[in-house]
Amino acid sequence: MRKLGLTLLVVGFLWLLVLQVQAALHAGVRAVVLTQYKQLDAEAKPSYSRQEVDGLIRNTARDAFDAHPLFALPGAVSFIGGLLALKRQRGKSAG
């Protein structure tokens, strides 16, 4: 059980490391902003409709959320692995 815990701990940590490196190398939010800027009309308008503004805000928010990886799953794997390794270690020293 301790080997499983340590394996999960290492796998989760490496998974987080890979996600962080990918996030650092990826353009991230800058690419989202540039993409949304290209969707605007070439000519500036004195006013925009509510639907246009709502659509651009929604698209920008969705794309910004998609640009960042989800860290909860590899973090949970590391946490569970640490608990399993610790639990096995405590049980071994008690008996």
C-alpha positions in Angstrom: 0.0 0.0 0.0 2.9 2.3 0.7 4.3 1.8 -2.7 1.0 2.6 -4.3 0.8 5.8 -2.2 4.3 6.9 -3.1 3.6 6.1 -6.8 0.4 8.2 -6.7 2.3 11.0 -5.0 5.0 11.0 -7.6 2.6 10.6 -10.6 0.4 13.5 -9.3 3.4 15.7 -8.7 4.9 15.0 -12.2 1.4 15.6 -13.7 1.2 19.0 -12.0 4.7 19.8 -13.2 3.8 19.0 -16.8 0.7 21.1 -16.6 2.7 24.0 -15.1 5.3 23.8 -17.9 2.6 23.7 -20.6 0.8 26.7 -19.0 4.1 28.6 -18.9 5.0 27.8 -22.5 1.5 28.4 -23.9 0.5 31.9 -24.7 -2.4 31.7 -22.3 -4.7 34.6 -22.0 -2.8 36.7 -24.5 -3.9 34.4 -27.3 -7.5 34.6 -26.0 -7.5 38.4 -26.1 -5.9 38.5 -29.5 -8.5 36.1 -30.9 -11.4 38.1 -29.4 -9.9 41.3 -30.7 -9.8 39.9 -34.2 -13.6 39.1 -34.0 -14.4 42.8 -33.5 -15.4 44.8 -36.5 -12.6 46.7 -38.3 -14.5 50.0 -37.9 -15.1 51.2 -34.4 -18.8 51.9 -33.6 -20.0 54.7 -31.3 -22.1 52.1 -29.5 -22.6 48.3 -29.5 -25.7 46.3 -28.9 -26.2 44.4 -25.7 -26.1 41.1 -27.6 -22.8 41.9 -29.1 -21.2 42.8 -25.8 -22.7 39.8 -24.0 -21.5 37.5 -26.7 -18.0 38.8 -26.7 -17.8 38.7 -22.9 -19.1 35.2 -22.8 -16.7 34.0 -25.5 -13.8 35.6 -23.9 -14.6 34.2 -20.4 -15.1 30.7 -21.9 -11.9 30.8 -23.9 -9.9 32.2 -20.9 -11.3 29.3 -18.8 -10.3 26.8 -21.4 -6.8 28.3 -21.7 -5.9 27.3 -18.2 -5.5 23.6 -17.3 -7.5 22.0 -14.4 -5.1 21.3 -11.5 -7.6 19.7 -9.2 -7.3 16.1 -10.5 -3.5 15.8 -10.3 -3.5 17.6 -7.0 -6.0 15.1 -5.6 -4.0 12.2 -6.9 -0.9 13.6 -5.1 -2.9 14.2 -1.9 -4.4 10.7 -1.9 -1.0 9.2 -2.6 0.5 11.1 0.3 -2.3 10.0 2.6 -1.9 6.4 1.6 1.8 6.5 2.1 1.4 8.1 5.5 -1.3 5.8 6.6 0.7 2.7 5.8 3.8 4.2 7.5 1.8 4.9 10.7 0.2 1.4 10.7 3.6 -0.2 10.2 5.3 1.6 13.1 2.3 1.0 15.5 2.4 -2.8 15.0 
